[in-house]
Amino acid sequence: MNDQEAIVLLKSDSHEAFEYLYKVYGGQVYNFSKLYINSSEDIKEVVQEVFVKLWEARSFLREDENFYLSSPGILSLTARKKHLMKTSINCLF
């Protein structure tokens, strides 16, 4: 399976395609999140949230687009949001 095949299958609610994308990109999402977040537990939450959002938005994915090119927007927004929330909470106390 490649990314384009996985996207087509994911749009048809394939859990196998979702697992493929998680196995291929989960580590990259984790490593990218480390740029913004220090806590491994928070990073794991970001990874989970990114892939939940991917599942929820699966019908909007484009087969002709590289998956990795469509994921950084979701990823960076999620990681930054988590970082900002953590920073804001810490500033209150």
DSSP file (Angstrom, degrees, kcal/mol; ACC not computed):
  #  RESIDUE AA STRUCTURE BP1 BP2  ACC     N-H-->O    O-->H-N    N-H-->O    O-->H-N    TCO  KAPPA ALPHA  PHI   PSI    X-CA   Y-CA   Z-CA
    1    1 A M              0   0    0      0, 0.0     2,-0.2     0, 0.0     3,-0.0   0.000 360.0 360.0 360.0 140.0    0.0    0.0    0.0
    2    2 A N     >  -     0   0    0      1,-0.0     4,-2.5     0, 0.0     5,-0.2  -0.658 360.0 -92.2-115.5 178.8    1.2    3.5   -0.7
    3    3 A D  H  > S+     0   0    0     -2,-0.2     4,-2.4     1,-0.2     5,-0.2   0.902 123.0  50.1 -60.6 -44.1   -0.1    6.9    0.5
    4    4 A Q  H  > S+     0   0    0      1,-0.2     4,-2.2     2,-0.2    -1,-0.2   0.913 112.6  47.0 -63.9 -42.1   -2.5    7.5   -2.4
    5    5 A E  H  > S+     0   0    0      1,-0.2     4,-2.5     2,-0.2    -1,-0.2   0.910 111.4  52.4 -63.7 -41.0   -4.0    4.0   -2.0
    6    6 A A  H  X S+     0   0    0     -4,-2.5     4,-3.0     1,-0.2    -2,-0.2   0.893 108.4  50.4 -62.6 -40.0   -4.3    4.6    1.7
    7    7 A I  H  X S+     0   0    0     -4,-2.4     4,-2.3     2,-0.2    -1,-0.2   0.924 110.2  49.3 -65.2 -44.2   -6.1    7.9    1.2
    8    8 A V  H  X S+     0   0    0     -4,-2.2     4,-0.5     1,-0.2    -2,-0.2   0.940 116.3  43.0 -59.3 -46.7   -8.6    6.3   -1.2
    9    9 A L  H ><>S+     0   0    0     -4,-2.5     5,-1.8     1,-0.2     3,-1.0   0.885 110.5  55.8 -67.4 -38.9   -9.2    3.5    1.2
   10   10 A L  H ><5S+     0   0    0     -4,-3.0     3,-2.1     1,-0.3    -1,-0.2   0.887 101.3  57.5 -60.7 -39.2   -9.4    5.8    4.2
   11   11 A K  H 3<5S+     0   0    0     -4,-2.3    -1,-0.3     1,-0.3    -2,-0.2   0.710 103.5  55.0 -64.9 -18.6  -12.1    7.8    2.5
   12   12 A S  T <<5S-     0   0    0     -3,-1.0    -1,-0.3    -4,-0.5    -2,-0.2   0.086 128.0-101.3 -99.4  20.8  -14.1    4.5    2.3
   13   13 A D  T < 5 +     0   0    0     -3,-2.1     2,-0.6     1,-0.2    -3,-0.2   0.788  60.7 170.8  68.8  31.4  -13.7    4.2    6.1
   14   14 A S     >< -     0   0    0     -5,-1.8     4,-1.5     1,-0.2    -1,-0.2  -0.634  24.2-167.9 -79.2 118.5  -10.8    1.7    6.0
   15   15 A H  H  > S+     0   0    0     -2,-0.6     4,-2.6     2,-0.2     5,-0.2   0.817  89.8  59.6 -71.0 -31.1   -9.3    1.0    9.4
   16   16 A E  H  > S+     0   0    0      2,-0.2     4,-2.1     1,-0.2    -1,-0.2   0.911 105.4  47.7 -63.1 -42.4   -6.4   -0.8    7.7
   17   17 A A  H  > S+     0   0    0      2,-0.2     4,-2.4     1,-0.2    -1,-0.2   0.890 110.8  52.1 -65.5 -39.3   -5.6    2.4    5.7
   18   18 A F  H  X S+     0   0    0     -4,-1.5     4,-2.4     1,-0.2    -2,-0.2   0.927 109.9  48.5 -61.5 -45.4   -5.7    4.4    8.9
   19   19 A E  H  X S+     0   0    0     -4,-2.6     4,-2.7     2,-0.2    -2,-0.2   0.882 109.3  53.8 -62.7 -38.6   -3.4    2.0   10.6
   20   20 A Y  H  X S+     0   0    0     -4,-2.1     4,-2.4     2,-0.2    -2,-0.2   0.950 110.6  45.5 -59.4 -49.8   -1.0    2.2    7.6
   21   21 A L  H  X S+     0   0    0     -4,-2.4     4,-2.8     1,-0.2     5,-0.3   0.875 112.8  51.3 -64.2 -37.1   -0.9    6.0    7.8
   22   22 A Y  H  X S+     0   0    0     -4,-2.4     4,-2.7     2,-0.2     5,-0.3   0.934 111.6  46.7 -64.4 -45.0   -0.4    5.9   11.6
   23   23 A K  H  < S+     0   0    0     -4,-2.7     4,-0.3     1,-0.2    -2,-0.2   0.885 118.4  42.0 -64.4 -38.2    2.5    3.4   11.3
   24   24 A V  H  < S+     0   0    0     -4,-2.4     4,-0.2    -5,-0.2    -2,-0.2   0.895 131.5  20.9 -75.6 -40.7    4.1    5.5    8.5
   25   25 A Y  H  X S+     0   0    0     -4,-2.8     4,-2.6    -5,-0.2     5,-0.2   0.551  96.0  89.9-111.3 -10.2    3.6    9.0    9.9
   26   26 A G  H  X S+     0   0    0     -4,-2.7     4,-2.3    -5,-0.3    -3,-0.1   0.906  92.6  47.3 -56.5 -44.1    3.0    8.5   13.7
   27   27 A G  H  > S+     0   0    0     -4,-0.3     4,-2.7    -5,-0.3    -1,-0.2   0.874 111.4  50.8 -65.4 -37.6    6.7    8.8   14.5
   28   28 A Q  H  > S+     0   0    0     -4,-0.2     4,-2.5     2,-0.2    -2,-0.2   0.893 109.9  49.9 -67.8 -38.9    7.1   11.9   12.3
   29   29 A V  H  X S+     0   0    0     -4,-2.6     4,-2.2     2,-0.2    -2,-0.2   0.918 111.7  49.8 -62.9 -42.7    4.2   13.6   14.0
   30   30 A Y  H  X S+     0   0    0     -4,-2.3     4,-1.3    -5,-0.2    -2,-0.2   0.944 112.5  46.0 -60.4 -49.6    5.7   12.7   17.4
   31   31 A N  H  < S+     0   0    0     -4,-2.7     4,-0.4     1,-0.2     3,-0.2   0.885 112.2  50.4 -64.5 -39.6    9.1   14.2   16.4
   32   32 A F  H >< S+     0   0    0     -4,-2.5     3,-1.7     1,-0.2     4,-0.3   0.909 106.9  55.4 -63.3 -41.1    7.6   17.3   14.9
   33   33 A S  H >X S+     0   0    0     -4,-2.2     4,-2.1     1,-0.3     3,-1.7   0.804  93.7  69.6 -63.1 -28.9    5.6   17.9   18.0
   34   34 A K  T 3< S+     0   0    0     -4,-1.3    -1,-0.3     1,-0.3    -2,-0.2   0.701  86.2  69.1 -63.1 -18.3    8.8   17.8   20.1
   35   35 A L  T <4 S+     0   0    0     -3,-1.7    -1,-0.3    -4,-0.4    -2,-0.2   0.780 115.9  22.7 -67.9 -25.3    9.7   21.1   18.5
   36   36 A Y  T <4 S+     0   0    0     -3,-1.7     2,-0.4    -4,-0.3    -2,-0.2   0.649 122.0  51.4-112.9 -23.4    6.9   22.8   20.5
   37   37 A I     <  -     0   0    0     -4,-2.1    -1,-0.2     1,-0.1    46,-0.0  -0.951  47.3-171.0-129.6 137.4    6.3   20.5   23.5
   38   38 A N        +     0   0    0     -2,-0.4     2,-0.4    -3,-0.1    -1,-0.1   0.773  64.9  87.2 -94.7 -31.0    8.6   19.0   26.1
   39   39 A S     >  -     0   0    0      1,-0.2     4,-2.3     2,-0.0     5,-0.2  -0.566  64.0-151.8 -78.2 125.4    6.3   16.6   27.9
   40   40 A S  H  > S+     0   0    0     -2,-0.4     4,-2.3     1,-0.2    -1,-0.2   0.847  98.5  54.7 -65.3 -32.0    6.1   13.2   26.3
   41   41 A E  H  > S+     0   0    0      2,-0.2     4,-1.8     1,-0.2    -1,-0.2   0.917 109.4  46.7 -66.4 -41.8    2.6   12.7   27.6
   42   42 A D  H  > S+     0   0    0      2,-0.2     4,-2.1     1,-0.2    -2,-0.2   0.884 110.7  53.0 -65.8 -37.9    1.5   16.0   25.9
   43   43 A I  H  X S+     0   0    0     -4,-2.3     4,-2.5     1,-0.2    -2,-0.2   0.914 107.2  51.5 -63.6 -42.4    3.2   14.9   22.7
   44   44 A K  H  X S+     0   0    0     -4,-2.3     4,-2.4     1,-0.2    -1,-0.2   0.886 108.4  52.1 -61.6 -38.0    1.3   11.6   22.8
   45   45 A E  H  X S+     0   0    0     -4,-1.8     4,-2.8     2,-0.2    -1,-0.2   0.901 108.9  50.3 -63.7 -40.8   -1.9   13.6   23.2
   46   46 A V  H  X S+     0   0    0     -4,-2.1     4,-2.7     2,-0.2    -2,-0.2   0.929 109.8  50.2 -63.1 -45.1   -1.0   15.7   20.2
   47   47 A V  H  X S+     0   0    0     -4,-2.5     4,-2.1     1,-0.2    -2,-0.2   0.931 112.6  47.5 -59.0 -45.5   -0.3   12.6   18.1
   48   48 A Q  H  X S+     0   0    0     -4,-2.4     4,-2.2     1,-0.2    -2,-0.2   0.932 112.3  49.0 -61.4 -45.8   -3.6   11.2   19.1
   49   49 A E  H  X S+     0   0    0     -4,-2.8     4,-2.5     1,-0.2    -2,-0.2   0.885 109.0  53.1 -63.4 -39.3   -5.5   14.4   18.3
   50   50 A V  H  X S+     0   0    0     -4,-2.7     4,-2.1     1,-0.2    -1,-0.2   0.926 112.5  43.9 -61.3 -45.0   -3.8   14.7   14.9
   51   51 A F  H  X S+     0   0    0     -4,-2.1     4,-2.2     2,-0.2    -1,-0.2   0.810 111.1  53.6 -75.6 -28.2   -4.9   11.2   13.9
   52   52 A V  H  X S+     0   0    0     -4,-2.2     4,-2.6     2,-0.2    -1,-0.2   0.926 110.9  47.6 -64.6 -44.5   -8.4   11.7   15.3
   53   53 A K  H  X S+     0   0    0     -4,-2.5     4,-2.0     1,-0.2    -2,-0.2   0.884 109.3  53.9 -63.7 -37.8   -8.7   14.9   13.2
   54   54 A L  H  < S+     0   0    0     -4,-2.1     4,-0.3     2,-0.2    -1,-0.2   0.941 110.2  46.5 -60.0 -46.7   -7.4   12.9   10.2
   55   55 A W  H >< S+     0   0    0     -4,-2.2     3,-1.1     1,-0.2     4,-0.2   0.920 113.2  49.0 -62.3 -43.7  -10.1   10.3   10.7
   56   56 A E  H 3< S+     0   0    0     -4,-2.6     3,-0.3     1,-0.2    -1,-0.2   0.818 117.7  40.6 -66.1 -30.6  -12.8   13.0   11.1
   57   57 A A  T >< S+     0   0    0     -4,-2.0     3,-2.2    -5,-0.2     4,-0.5   0.252  79.6 114.8-101.3  11.8  -11.6   14.8    8.0
   58   58 A R  G X   +     0   0    0     -3,-1.1     3,-1.1    -4,-0.3    -1,-0.2   0.801  69.7  60.2 -56.4 -32.9  -11.0   11.7    5.8
   59   59 A S  G 3  S+     0   0    0     -3,-0.3    -1,-0.3     1,-0.2    -2,-0.1   0.693 103.2  53.2 -70.6 -15.8  -13.7   12.5    3.4
   60   60 A F  G <  S+     0   0    0     -3,-2.2    -1,-0.2     2,-0.1    -2,-0.2   0.511  82.2 112.2 -95.8  -6.2  -12.0   15.8    2.5
   61   61 A L    <   -     0   0    0     -3,-1.1     2,-0.5    -4,-0.5     6,-0.0  -0.356  63.8-132.0 -68.2 148.2   -8.6   14.4    1.7
   62   62 A R    >   -     0   0    0      1,-0.1     3,-1.2     4,-0.1     8,-0.1  -0.885   3.8-151.7-105.4 129.9   -7.5   14.5   -1.9
   63   63 A E  T 3  S+     0   0    0     -2,-0.5    -1,-0.1     1,-0.2   -55,-0.1   0.788  95.4  58.3 -68.0 -27.8   -6.1   11.4   -3.5
   64   64 A D  T 3  S+     0   0    0      2,-0.1     2,-0.4     3,-0.0    -1,-0.2   0.445  94.4  81.4 -84.2   1.2   -3.9   13.4   -5.9
   65   65 A E  S <  S-     0   0    0     -3,-1.2     2,-0.2   -61,-0.1     5,-0.1  -0.863  89.6-108.8-109.4 140.3   -2.1   15.1   -3.1
   66   66 A N    >>  -     0   0    0     -2,-0.4     4,-1.1     1,-0.1     3,-0.6  -0.483  25.9-134.8 -64.0 130.9    0.8   13.6   -1.1
   67   67 A F  H >> S+     0   0    0      1,-0.2     4,-1.2     2,-0.2     3,-0.9   0.908 103.2  55.7 -55.5 -44.4   -0.5   12.8    2.4
   68   68 A Y  H 34 S+     0   0    0      1,-0.3     3,-0.3     2,-0.2    -1,-0.2   0.847 104.1  54.1 -61.1 -33.3    2.5   14.3    4.1
   69   69 A L  H <4 S+     0   0    0     -3,-0.6     4,-0.3     1,-0.2    -1,-0.3   0.780 110.0  47.2 -71.4 -25.4    2.0   17.6    2.4
   70   70 A S  H << S+     0   0    0     -4,-1.1     4,-0.5    -3,-0.9    -1,-0.2   0.638 106.0  60.1 -89.6 -13.6   -1.6   17.8    3.6
   71   71 A S  S  X S+     0   0    0     -4,-1.2     4,-2.7    -3,-0.3     5,-0.2   0.776  81.7  74.6 -89.0 -26.4   -0.8   16.9    7.2
   72   72 A P  H  > S+     0   0    0      0, 0.0     4,-3.4     0, 0.0     5,-0.3   0.850  93.6  56.4 -59.4 -32.2    1.6   19.6    8.4
   73   73 A G  H  > S+     0   0    0     -4,-0.3     4,-2.0     2,-0.2     5,-0.2   0.958 112.7  39.7 -61.6 -50.2   -1.2   22.2    8.7
   74   74 A I  H  > S+     0   0    0     -4,-0.5     4,-2.3    -3,-0.2     5,-0.2   0.927 119.0  49.6 -61.4 -45.1   -3.2   20.0   11.1
   75   75 A L  H  X S+     0   0    0     -4,-2.7     4,-2.7     1,-0.2     5,-0.2   0.945 111.9  43.9 -62.8 -52.2    0.0   18.9   12.9
   76   76 A S  H  X S+     0   0    0     -4,-3.4     4,-2.6     1,-0.2     5,-0.2   0.889 114.5  50.2 -66.6 -37.6    1.5   22.3   13.5
   77   77 A L  H  X S+     0   0    0     -4,-2.0     4,-2.4    -5,-0.3    -1,-0.2   0.917 113.0  46.6 -64.5 -41.9   -1.8   23.9   14.6
   78   78 A T  H  X S+     0   0    0     -4,-2.3     4,-2.3    -5,-0.2    -2,-0.2   0.934 115.1  45.1 -66.0 -46.3   -2.4   21.1   17.0
   79   79 A A  H  X S+     0   0    0     -4,-2.7     4,-2.4     2,-0.2    -2,-0.2   0.917 115.5  47.1 -64.4 -43.8    1.1   21.1   18.5
   80   80 A R  H  X S+     0   0    0     -4,-2.6     4,-3.0    -5,-0.2     5,-0.2   0.901 110.8  52.3 -65.7 -39.9    1.1   24.9   18.7
   81   81 A K  H  X S+     0   0    0     -4,-2.4     4,-2.6    -5,-0.2    -1,-0.2   0.932 111.2  46.9 -60.9 -45.3   -2.3   25.0   20.3
   82   82 A K  H  X S+     0   0    0     -4,-2.3     4,-2.2     2,-0.2    -2,-0.2   0.913 113.6  48.8 -62.2 -43.3   -1.2   22.5   22.9
   83   83 A H  H  X S+     0   0    0     -4,-2.4     4,-2.6     2,-0.2    -2,-0.2   0.922 112.7  47.4 -63.0 -45.3    2.0   24.5   23.6
   84   84 A L  H  X S+     0   0    0     -4,-3.0     4,-2.8     2,-0.2    -2,-0.2   0.895 111.4  50.7 -65.6 -40.2    0.1   27.7   23.9
   85   85 A M  H  X S+     0   0    0     -4,-2.6     4,-2.3    -5,-0.2    -1,-0.2   0.926 112.4  46.8 -62.6 -43.7   -2.5   26.2   26.3
   86   86 A K  H  X S+     0   0    0     -4,-2.2     4,-2.3     2,-0.2    -2,-0.2   0.917 113.9  47.9 -64.4 -44.2    0.3   24.8   28.4
   87   87 A T  H  X S+     0   0    0     -4,-2.6     4,-1.8     2,-0.2    -2,-0.2   0.906 111.6  49.9 -63.8 -42.6    2.1   28.1   28.4
   88   88 A S  H  X S+     0   0    0     -4,-2.8     4,-1.0     2,-0.2    -2,-0.2   0.907 111.3  48.7 -64.0 -42.4   -1.0   30.1   29.3
   89   89 A I  H >X S+     0   0    0     -4,-2.3     4,-0.7     1,-0.2     3,-0.6   0.917 110.8  50.6 -63.7 -43.3   -1.9   27.8   32.2
   90   90 A N  H >< S+     0   0    0     -4,-2.3     3,-0.6     1,-0.2    -1,-0.2   0.843 106.0  56.1 -63.7 -33.1    1.7   28.0   33.5
   91   91 A C  H 3< S+     0   0    0     -4,-1.8    -1,-0.2     1,-0.2    -2,-0.2   0.766 100.8  59.6 -70.3 -25.0    1.6   31.8   33.4
   92   92 A L  H <<        0   0    0     -4,-1.0    -1,-0.2    -3,-0.6    -2,-0.2   0.741 360.0 360.0 -75.0 -22.0   -1.6   31.8   35.5
   93   93 A F    <<        0   0    0     -4,-0.7    -1,-0.2    -3,-0.6    -2,-0.2   0.416 360.0 360.0-114.8 360.0    0.1   30.1   38.4
